[in-house]
Amino acid sequence: MRRRELLLLLPASMMGARAVRAEQKPMPVIGYLGCTSPELYGPVVAAFHQGLTATGYVEGKNVGVEYRWRL
């Protein structure tokens, strides 16, 4: 009897988790392309983060940032 209850409950819980994920808005992602190594762009990236913070964005919380460096 317990196995039958588990088999009925498991799909229902999976559908509930899927519905919760469907209600969340996708997080915007900003792409940051650098021409050289990240060490040279340290002050620029710091200013970029300062600008994000000034406009109300926090990396990892309400915006994602993808960094790509050409070495």
C-alpha positions as CSV (number, residue, x, y, z in Angstrom):
1,M,0.0,0.0,0.0
2,R,2.8,2.5,0.8
3,R,4.5,1.9,-2.5
4,R,1.3,2.8,-4.3
5,E,0.9,6.0,-2.3
6,L,4.5,6.9,-3.1
7,L,4.0,6.3,-6.8
8,L,1.0,8.6,-6.8
9,L,2.7,11.3,-4.7
10,L,6.0,11.5,-6.5
11,P,4.7,12.7,-9.9
12,A,2.4,15.2,-8.2
13,S,5.3,16.7,-6.3
14,M,7.4,16.9,-9.5
15,M,4.6,18.8,-11.3
16,G,4.3,21.2,-8.3
17,A,8.1,22.0,-8.5
18,R,7.8,22.5,-12.2
19,A,4.9,25.0,-11.7
20,V,6.9,27.0,-9.2
21,R,9.9,27.3,-11.7
22,A,7.5,28.3,-14.5
23,E,6.3,31.4,-12.4
24,Q,9.9,32.8,-12.0
25,K,11.0,35.4,-14.4
26,P,14.3,34.6,-16.2
27,M,17.3,36.5,-15.0
28,P,18.8,38.8,-17.6
29,V,22.4,38.1,-18.6
30,I,25.0,40.7,-19.7
31,G,27.8,39.5,-21.9
32,Y,31.2,41.2,-21.2
33,L,33.8,40.8,-23.9
34,G,37.4,41.7,-23.2
35,C,40.2,42.1,-25.7
36,T,43.1,41.0,-23.5
37,S,43.6,39.4,-20.1
38,P,41.3,40.1,-17.2
39,E,44.1,41.6,-15.1
40,L,44.4,44.6,-17.4
41,Y,40.7,45.3,-17.2
42,G,40.4,45.2,-13.4
43,P,39.6,49.0,-13.0
44,V,37.1,48.8,-15.9
45,V,35.3,45.8,-14.4
46,A,35.2,47.5,-11.0
47,A,33.6,50.6,-12.6
48,F,31.2,48.3,-14.5
49,H,30.1,46.7,-11.2
50,Q,29.8,50.1,-9.6
51,G,27.5,51.2,-12.4
52,L,25.4,48.0,-12.0
53,T,25.1,48.7,-8.3
54,A,24.1,52.3,-8.9
55,T,21.3,51.2,-11.1
56,G,20.0,48.6,-8.7
57,Y,21.5,45.4,-10.2
58,V,23.4,42.9,-8.1
59,E,25.4,40.3,-10.0
60,G,24.0,36.8,-9.2
61,K,20.9,38.2,-7.5
62,N,18.9,40.0,-10.2
63,V,21.4,39.9,-13.2
64,G,23.9,37.5,-14.5
65,V,27.2,38.5,-16.1
66,E,29.1,36.3,-18.5
67,Y,32.8,37.2,-19.0
68,R,34.8,36.2,-22.1
69,W,38.4,37.2,-22.5
70,R,40.5,36.9,-25.6
71,L,44.0,35.9,-24.6
